[in-house]
Amino acid sequence: MTRELLISLSWGLLLSLVIAFLAYRRGSLSQSGAAGAIIVGTLIFGLGGWVWGVVLAVFFISSSLLSHFKEREKAAVAEKFEKGHRRDIGQVFANGGLGALIAMLSAVAPADYWFYLFLGVMATVTADTWATELGTLSKAAPRLITTGRTVEVGTSGGVSPLGTGVSFVGGLLIGLTAGLLAPLAGLLPWSAALPLALAGALSGAAGSLIDSLMGATVQQIYYCDTCQKETERKVHRCGTTTRPSRGWGWLNNDLVNLISSVGGGLVAVLLASALL
């Protein structure tokens, strides 16, 4: 290991420790989630560089803030979700693990497309998180992405104009962050700023829609006979053990997030390759 790499990883570890500690104290991370965040943050900051690290931080900070936004109003919907806003290591790896892997690959075989792939992955997880946190506050009833049928708020595969709109904005924020910082760091010319912003917005929205499509078709969903409600939980909040209702048994929400982020990342690579 070179001295420069060791220094970079040390800085990544230090910054990740600080962010994970603050997030844990704030209630945004569980103990396992904090450990996962330290691993992911160290690799992305240390191997990808500070621009990659800031993009990760923008995702994490914005998503954590939104998870606490109007918690009371979102409490009734939370019963449908597999996990709460206090992210565990599974959620951290589902949202940031792929980014860490991409950072490692970029260190082994440097190429511009790794950054584009990372951009799309982070745009997707940001877009999807924003859509979940704010889309559940929509006054308009969501509709199932596959049939257009009106469904309850929080139903997997349900989309709304508000949720779709904020997913685009979330991806745009990641794209703008990358587009402004990459030229400052000398990674790309200033002419790449606008294409990166556009790639972030479109890949984030695309990845979020892939997530919704999988949620409506193949994600494992359970049913609580006591409450007569669908949920992502094996044990409902009422204490009832739920039964499988639809979807593939091995495909939980974390895996759906991971797969959809791959899709968003590939969209970003294609867009960046075409626009730059």
BALO-730526 format. One line per 4 residues: number of its first residue (from 1); their letters; for each residue x, y, z of N, C-alpha, C. Coordinates in steps of 0.2 Angstrom, whole numbers. Atoms other than C-alpha are relative to their C-alpha. Layout:
BALO-730526
NUM = a = X,Y,Z,X,Y,Z,X,Y,Z | ...;
This chain:
BALO-730526
1 = mtre = 4,-6,0,0,0,0,4,6,0 | -4,-6,0,7,17,-5,-2,5,6 | 1,-5,-5,9,31,7,-6,5,-1 | 5,-4,1,-3,42,-2,-7,-4,1;
5 = llis = 6,4,-1,-16,28,-2,-2,-1,7 | 1,1,-7,-14,25,16,-2,7,4 | 2,-7,-3,-16,44,20,-7,1,-2 | 7,-1,3,-32,45,9,-5,-5,4;
9 = lswg = 4,4,-4,-39,30,18,-1,2,7 | 0,-3,-7,-35,37,35,-5,6,0 | 5,-6,0,-44,53,31,-7,-2,-1 | 7,3,1,-59,43,24,-3,-3,6;
13 = llls = 2,3,-6,-59,33,40,-2,5,6 | 2,-5,-5,-59,49,51,-6,3,-1 | 6,-4,1,-72,58,42,-6,-5,0 | 5,5,0,-83,42,41,-2,-1,7;
17 = lvia = 1,1,-7,-81,40,60,-4,6,3 | 4,-5,-2,-87,57,63,-7,0,-2 | 7,0,3,-102,56,51,-4,-5,3 | 4,6,-3,-107,39,58,-2,1,7;
21 = flay = 2,-1,-7,-106,44,76,-6,5,1 | 6,-5,0,-117,60,73,-6,-3,-2 | 6,3,3,-129,50,63,-3,-5,5 | 2,5,-5,-130,36,77,-3,4,6;
25 = rrgs = 3,-4,-5,-133,50,90,-7,3,-2 | 6,-4,3,-146,58,79,-6,-5,-1 | 5,5,1,-155,41,77,-1,-2,-7 | 0,2,7,-152,39,59,3,-7,-2;
29 = lsqs = -4,6,1,-141,24,61,-1,-5,6 | 0,5,-6,-142,8,72,8,-1,1 | -7,2,-1,-125,1,79,3,-3,-6 | -3,4,6,-123,-11,64,0,5,-6;
33 = gaag = 0,-4,6,-128,3,52,6,5,1 | -5,-5,-1,-115,15,60,7,-4,-3 | -6,4,2,-102,1,57,0,-1,-7 | 1,0,7,-108,-1,39,2,6,-3;
37 = aiiv = -1,-6,3,-107,17,36,8,2,0 | -7,-1,0,-89,18,42,4,-4,-5 | -3,4,6,-84,4,30,-1,3,-7 | 2,-2,7,-93,11,15,3,7,-1;
41 = gtli = -3,-7,0,-87,29,19,7,0,-1 | -7,1,1,-69,24,21,2,-2,-7 | -2,2,7,-68,15,5,-2,5,-6 | 2,-4,5,-78,28,-5,5,7,0;
45 = fglg = -5,-6,-2,-68,43,3,7,-1,-2 | -7,2,0,-52,34,3,2,-2,-7 | -2,2,6,-52,26,-14,-3,4,-6 | 3,-4,6,-64,36,-25,3,7,0;
49 = gwvw = -3,-7,-1,-57,53,-18,-6,5,3 | 4,-4,-4,-65,68,-10,-7,2,-4 | 6,-2,4,-78,72,-24,-5,-6,1 | 5,6,-2,-85,54,-22,-2,0,7;
53 = gvvl = 2,-1,-7,-85,57,-4,-5,5,2 | 5,-5,-1,-95,73,-5,-7,-2,-3 | 7,2,3,-108,65,-16,-3,-5,4 | 3,4,-5,-110,51,-4,-3,4,6;
57 = avff = 3,-3,-5,-112,63,10,-6,4,-1 | 6,-3,2,-125,73,1,-6,-5,0 | 5,5,-1,-135,57,-1,-2,-1,7 | 1,2,-7,-133,52,17,-4,6,4;
61 = isss = 2,-5,-4,-136,69,25,-7,2,-2 | 6,-2,2,-151,74,14,-5,-6,1 | 5,5,-2,-159,57,16,-2,-1,7 | 1,0,-8,-157,57,35,-4,5,2;
65 = llsh = 5,-6,-2,-165,74,36,-7,-1,-2 | 6,1,2,-179,69,26,-4,-6,4 | 3,5,-4,-182,53,36,-3,2,6 | 2,-3,-6,-185,64,51,-6,5,-1;
69 = fker = 4,-5,2,-196,76,41,-7,-2,1 | 7,2,-1,-214,75,47,-1,-7,2 | 0,7,-2,-211,59,56,-7,-2,2 | 6,2,-2,-228,59,64,-5,-1,-5;
73 = ekaa = 5,1,5,-238,61,48,2,-7,-4 | -2,6,3,-228,46,41,0,-6,4 | 0,6,-5,-230,35,56,-4,-6,-2 | 5,5,1,-245,26,50,2,-4,-6;
77 = vaek = -2,3,6,-237,22,33,6,-5,2 | -6,4,-1,-221,15,41,-1,-7,2 | 2,7,-2,-230,-1,46,1,-4,-6 | -1,4,6,-229,-6,28,7,-2,-2;
81 = fekg = -7,0,2,-210,-4,26,3,-6,5 | -4,5,-3,-198,-18,31,4,2,6 | -4,-3,-5,-187,-7,41,-2,8,1 | 2,-7,-2,-189,10,50,6,5,-3;
85 = hrrd = -4,-5,2,-179,26,47,7,-1,3 | -6,1,-3,-165,20,59,4,-6,-4 | -3,5,5,-154,11,45,5,-4,4 | -5,5,-2,-145,-5,49,5,-1,-5;
89 = igqv = -6,1,4,-130,-12,41,-3,-3,-7 | 3,2,7,-141,-21,27,-2,6,-4 | 2,-6,4,-149,-4,22,6,4,-2 | -6,-4,2,-132,4,22,4,-3,-6;
93 = fang = -3,3,6,-124,-9,11,-4,0,-6 | 4,0,6,-139,-9,0,0,6,-4 | 0,-7,3,-138,10,-3,7,2,-2 | -7,-2,1,-119,12,-2,5,-5,-2;
97 = glga = -5,6,1,-111,-5,-4,3,0,-7 | -2,0,7,-111,-4,-23,4,5,-1 | -5,-6,2,-103,13,-23,7,-1,3 | -7,2,-2,-89,6,-12,3,-5,-4;
101 = liam = -2,5,5,-87,-8,-24,3,3,-6 | -2,-4,6,-86,4,-38,6,4,1 | -6,-4,-2,-73,15,-29,6,-5,0 | -6,5,0,-62,-1,-26,2,-2,-7;
105 = lsav = -2,1,7,-63,-5,-45,3,5,-3 | -3,-6,3,-59,12,-50,7,1,2 | -7,0,-3,-43,11,-39,4,-5,-3 | -4,5,3,-38,-5,-47,1,1,-8;
109 = apad = 0,-1,7,-42,0,-65,-3,7,-2 | 3,-7,1,-45,19,-67,-3,1,-7 | 3,-2,6,-57,25,-80,-6,4,2 | 6,-5,-1,-70,39,-82,-6,-4,2;
113 = ywfy = 6,3,0,-84,27,-83,-2,-3,7 | 1,2,-7,-82,21,-65,-4,6,4 | 3,-6,-4,-87,39,-59,-7,1,-3 | 7,0,3,-102,39,-71,-5,-5,3;
117 = lflg = 4,6,-3,-108,22,-64,-1,2,7 | 1,-2,-7,-105,29,-46,-6,5,0 | 5,-5,0,-115,44,-50,-7,-2,-1 | 7,3,1,-130,34,-57,-2,-4,6;
121 = vmat = 2,4,-6,-130,23,-42,-2,4,6 | 2,-5,-6,-130,37,-29,-6,4,-2 | 6,-4,2,-143,47,-39,-6,-5,1 | 6,5,-1,-154,31,-39,-2,-1,7;
125 = vtad = 2,1,-7,-153,28,-20,-2,7,3 | 2,-7,-2,-155,47,-17,-7,1,-2 | 6,-1,3,-170,48,-29,-5,-5,3 | 4,5,-3,-178,32,-22,-2,2,8;
129 = twat = 1,-2,-7,-176,38,-4,-4,6,1 | 4,-6,0,-183,55,-7,-7,-2,-2 | 7,2,2,-198,47,-16,-4,-3,5 | 3,4,-6,-201,36,-1,-2,5,5;
133 = elgt = 1,-5,-6,-199,50,12,-5,5,-1 | 5,-5,1,-209,63,3,-6,-2,-4 | 6,3,4,-220,53,-9,-6,-2,5 | 5,2,-4,-229,46,6,-4,6,3;
137 = lska = 4,-6,-3,-235,64,11,-5,2,-6 | 4,-3,5,-244,66,-6,-7,0,2 | 7,0,-1,-262,71,-5,-4,-4,-5 | 4,4,5,-266,62,-21,2,-8,1;
141 = aprl = -1,7,-2,-268,43,-19,5,-3,-5 | -5,3,5,-253,33,-27,-4,-5,-4 | 2,5,5,-256,21,-42,5,-5,-1 | -5,5,1,-248,5,-45,3,1,-7;
145 = ittg = -4,-2,6,-235,7,-58,-2,-4,-6 | 1,4,6,-240,-8,-68,-7,0,-3 | 7,0,2,-259,-6,-69,-4,7,1 | 3,-6,-1,-263,11,-63,-5,0,5;
149 = rtve = 6,0,-5,-275,5,-50,2,4,6 | -2,-4,-6,-276,16,-35,1,-5,6 | -2,4,-6,-267,9,-19,1,4,6 | -2,-3,-6,-264,13,-1,7,3,0;
153 = vgts = -7,-3,-1,-250,25,3,5,-5,3 | -5,4,-3,-234,16,6,0,-7,-4 | 0,6,3,-239,1,-5,6,-1,-5 | -5,2,4,-224,-7,-14,-2,1,-7;
157 = ggvs = 2,0,7,-225,-2,-33,-4,6,-1 | 4,-6,0,-236,13,-29,4,6,-2 | -3,-6,2,-231,29,-38,-5,6,0 | 5,-6,0,-238,47,-37,4,6,-3;
161 = plgt = -3,-6,4,-234,64,-46,5,3,5 | -4,-3,-5,-226,70,-30,7,-4,1 | -5,4,-1,-215,55,-27,5,0,-6 | -4,1,7,-209,54,-46,3,7,0;
165 = gvsf = -3,-7,0,-206,73,-45,6,1,4 | -5,-1,-5,-195,73,-30,6,-5,-1 | -5,5,2,-186,57,-36,5,4,-6 | -4,-4,5,-180,68,-51,4,5,3;
169 = vggl = -4,-5,-3,-175,82,-40,6,-3,4 | -5,3,-3,-165,70,-29,6,-2,-4 | -5,2,5,-156,63,-44,4,6,-2 | -3,-6,3,-153,81,-50,5,3,5;
173 = ligl = -5,-3,-5,-145,86,-33,7,-4,-1 | -7,4,1,-132,72,-35,3,2,-6 | -3,-2,6,-129,76,-53,3,7,0 | -2,-7,-1,-127,95,-49,7,0,4;
177 = tagl = -6,1,-4,-115,90,-35,6,-2,-3 | -6,3,4,-104,79,-46,2,5,-6 | -2,-4,5,-105,91,-60,4,7,2 | -4,-6,-2,-99,106,-50,7,-2,3;
181 = lapl = -6,2,-4,-86,97,-40,6,-4,-4 | -5,3,4,-78,86,-53,5,4,-4 | -5,-5,3,-71,101,-63,4,3,4 | -4,-3,-5,-65,109,-48,6,-5,2;
185 = agll = -5,5,-2,-55,93,-44,4,-2,-6 | -4,2,6,-48,92,-62,-2,-7,-2 | 1,6,3,-57,76,-65,-3,0,-7 | 3,-1,6,-67,82,-79,-1,8,-2;
189 = pwsa = 1,-7,1,-69,99,-89,-6,3,2 | 6,-4,-2,-82,112,-85,-6,-2,-5 | 5,2,5,-91,107,-101,-4,-6,2 | 3,6,-2,-96,91,-92,-5,1,6;
193 = alpl = 4,-2,-6,-105,100,-78,-8,-1,-1 | 7,1,2,-122,101,-87,-2,-7,-1 | 2,7,1,-122,83,-94,0,-4,6 | 0,4,-6,-118,76,-77,-6,1,4;
197 = alag = 6,-1,-4,-132,85,-69,-6,-3,-3 | 6,3,3,-144,79,-82,0,-8,0 | -1,7,-1,-137,61,-81,-2,-2,7 | 2,1,-7,-140,62,-62,-7,0,1;
201 = alsg = 8,-1,0,-158,68,-64,-3,-6,-3 | 4,5,4,-163,55,-77,2,-7,2 | -2,7,-3,-153,40,-70,-4,-1,7 | 3,1,-6,-160,43,-53,-8,-1,-1;
205 = aags = 7,2,1,-178,44,-59,-1,-7,-3 | 0,6,3,-175,29,-70,1,-6,5 | -1,5,-5,-168,19,-56,-6,-1,5 | 5,0,-5,-182,24,-44,-6,-3,-3;
209 = lids = 6,4,3,-195,18,-57,1,-7,0 | -1,7,0,-186,2,-58,-1,-3,6 | 1,2,-6,-187,0,-40,-8,-1,1 | 7,1,-1,-206,3,-40,-3,-5,-5;
213 = lmga = 2,6,5,-208,-9,-55,1,-7,4 | -2,7,-3,-199,-23,-45,-5,0,6 | 5,0,-6,-210,-18,-29,-7,-2,-2 | 7,2,2,-226,-21,-39,0,-7,-3;
217 = tvqq = 0,6,3,-220,-37,-47,3,-6,3 | -4,6,-2,-207,-48,-40,3,1,8 | -2,0,-7,-202,-41,-22,-5,-4,4 | 4,4,-5,-208,-52,-8,-4,5,4;
221 = iyyc = 4,-4,-4,-223,-44,0,-4,-5,4 | 3,5,-4,-232,-52,15,-7,3,2 | 7,-3,-2,-250,-50,22,-2,-2,7 | 2,1,-7,-256,-48,40,-8,-1,0;
225 = dtcq = 7,2,0,-272,-57,42,-4,3,6 | 3,-4,-5,-276,-48,58,-2,7,-2 | 2,-7,2,-275,-31,51,-2,1,-7 | 2,0,7,-279,-36,34,3,5,-5;
229 = kete = -4,-5,4,-265,-26,26,6,-3,-3 | -6,2,3,-250,-29,15,6,3,4 | -6,-3,-3,-233,-26,22,7,-4,-2 | -7,3,2,-214,-29,19,2,-4,6;
233 = rkvh = -3,3,-6,-212,-36,37,-3,-8,0 | 2,7,-1,-212,-55,41,-4,0,7 | 4,0,-6,-219,-50,58,-3,7,0 | 3,-7,1,-232,-35,57,1,3,7;
237 = rcgt = 0,-4,-6,-232,-21,70,-4,-2,6 | 5,2,-4,-247,-29,78,3,-6,4 | -3,6,-3,-236,-44,83,-2,-7,-4 | 2,6,4,-244,-56,70,5,-2,-5;
241 = ttrp = -5,3,6,-233,-67,59,-4,0,-6 | 3,0,6,-237,-63,42,1,-6,-5 | -1,5,5,-239,-74,27,2,3,-7 | -2,-3,7,-231,-72,9,-7,1,-4;
245 = srgw = 5,-1,4,-243,-64,-2,1,0,-8 | -2,0,7,-234,-61,-18,8,2,-1 | -7,-2,2,-217,-59,-26,5,-6,2 | -5,5,-1,-201,-70,-24,3,0,7;
249 = gwln = -2,1,-7,-196,-76,-7,7,3,2 | -7,-2,-1,-178,-71,-8,1,7,-1 | -1,-6,3,-181,-54,-15,-3,6,5 | 2,-5,-5,-182,-41,0,1,7,-2;
253 = ndlv = -1,-7,3,-182,-22,-1,7,2,-1 | -7,-2,1,-163,-21,2,2,-2,-7 | -2,3,6,-160,-32,-13,-3,4,-6 | 4,-4,5,-173,-22,-23,4,7,-1;
257 = nlis = -4,-6,0,-163,-6,-19,6,-1,-3 | -6,1,3,-147,-14,-24,-1,-1,-8 | 1,1,7,-153,-20,-41,-2,6,-4 | 2,-6,3,-162,-4,-45,6,5,-1;
261 = svgg = -6,-5,0,-146,6,-41,5,-2,-6 | -4,2,6,-137,-5,-54,-3,2,-6 | 3,-2,6,-150,-1,-67,1,8,-1 | -2,-7,1,-148,18,-63,7,1,-2;
265 = glva = -7,-1,1,-130,17,-63,2,-1,-8 | -1,1,7,-130,9,-81,-3,5,-4 | 3,-5,4,-142,22,-87,5,6,0 | -4,-6,0,-130,36,-81,6,-1,-4;
269 = vlla = -6,2,5,-115,27,-90,-2,2,-7 | 2,-1,7,-125,27,-106,-1,7,-2 | 2,-7,1,-131,45,-104,7,4,0 | -7,-4,-1,-113,52,-99,4,-2,-7;
273 = sall = -3,2,6,-106,42,-114,-2,4,-6 | 3,-3,6,-118,50,-126,1,7,0 | 0,-7,-1,-117,67,-119,7,4,1 | -6,-3,-1,-99,70,-115,5,-2,-6;
